[in-house]
Amino acid sequence: MDRQWNALHKTQIGTYQAYSAAPEKFIGSLNQCISTIGDHFNEHPQAVDSTLQGFYLEAIGFSRIP
C-alpha cells in the first residue's frame, strides 16, 4: 500500500487532487492488505488490536467506494 500511495502522490500536482474513480493499483494493494489483516484476525482471534481493527473496518468501507 505504501508504494502505491507514494506512486499516486508522486504524480500529483497539488496537495489535493480528486479522482473520478479510485486508482486500480491502489485499490488492489488495499484489498491485499485487507485480506492479510483478515487472515491475521482469523489466526489470532484473541490478539485483536483495536487500532488495527479500526483501520481494517475503515479500509473495507473505503474499498467499496465505486
LUMKE-523014 format. One line per field, with one value per residue (C-alpha): residue in one letter; y, z, x. Coordinates in nm, 2 decimals, always signed. Each point is the difference from the previous one (the first is absolute). Layout:
! LUMKE-523014
aa	[A  ...] .
c2	[Y  ...] .
c3	[Z  ...] .
c1	[X  ...] .
! end
This chain:
! LUMKE-523014
aa	[M  D  R  Q  W  N  A  L  H  K  T  Q  I  G  T  Y  Q  A  Y  S  A  A  P  E  K  F  I  G  S  L  N  Q  C  I  S  T  I  G  D  H  F  N  E  H  P  Q  A  V  D  S  T  L  Q  G  F  Y  L  E  A  I  G  F  S  R  I  P] .
c2	[+0.00  +0.24  -0.04  +0.06  +0.30  +0.15  -0.06  +0.19  +0.28  +0.03  +0.07  +0.23  +0.37  +0.17  -0.09  -0.12  -0.18  -0.15  -0.31  -0.11  -0.35  -0.17  -0.09  -0.37  -0.08  +0.17  -0.19  -0.32  +0.05  +0.11  -0.32  -0.21  +0.19  -0.07  -0.37  -0.02  +0.17  -0.23  -0.30  +0.13  +0.05  -0.35  -0.16  +0.21  +0.07  +0.08  +0.25  +0.27  +0.35  +0.26  +0.24  -0.26  -0.12  +0.36  +0.04  -0.33  +0.10  +0.35  -0.17  -0.23  +0.29  +0.20  -0.29  -0.01  +0.35  -0.03] .
c3	[+0.00  +0.09  -0.35  -0.17  +0.22  -0.07  -0.38  +0.01  +0.20  -0.23  -0.31  +0.18  -0.09  +0.30  +0.37  -0.08  -0.30  -0.06  -0.22  -0.20  +0.13  +0.25  -0.16  -0.08  +0.11  +0.34  +0.05  -0.10  +0.27  +0.25  -0.07  +0.06  +0.33  +0.10  -0.08  +0.20  +0.31  -0.03  +0.00  +0.30  +0.19  -0.09  +0.11  +0.32  +0.12  +0.36  -0.11  -0.16  +0.01  +0.00  -0.21  -0.26  +0.01  -0.06  -0.30  -0.13  +0.01  -0.15  -0.28  -0.08  -0.02  -0.22  -0.23  -0.08  -0.13  -0.38] .
c1	[+0.00  +0.28  +0.16  -0.33  -0.08  +0.34  -0.04  -0.33  +0.14  +0.31  -0.21  -0.24  +0.05  -0.16  -0.05  -0.35  -0.13  -0.34  -0.03  -0.30  +0.06  +0.22  +0.34  +0.00  +0.35  -0.06  -0.33  +0.17  +0.27  -0.27  -0.19  +0.31  +0.06  -0.36  +0.04  +0.32  -0.14  -0.31  +0.22  +0.19  -0.33  -0.11  +0.33  +0.02  -0.36  +0.12  +0.26  -0.23  +0.15  -0.27  +0.20  +0.07  -0.36  -0.12  +0.23  -0.12  -0.36  +0.07  +0.20  -0.28  -0.24  +0.24  +0.06  -0.37  -0.02  -0.07] .
! end
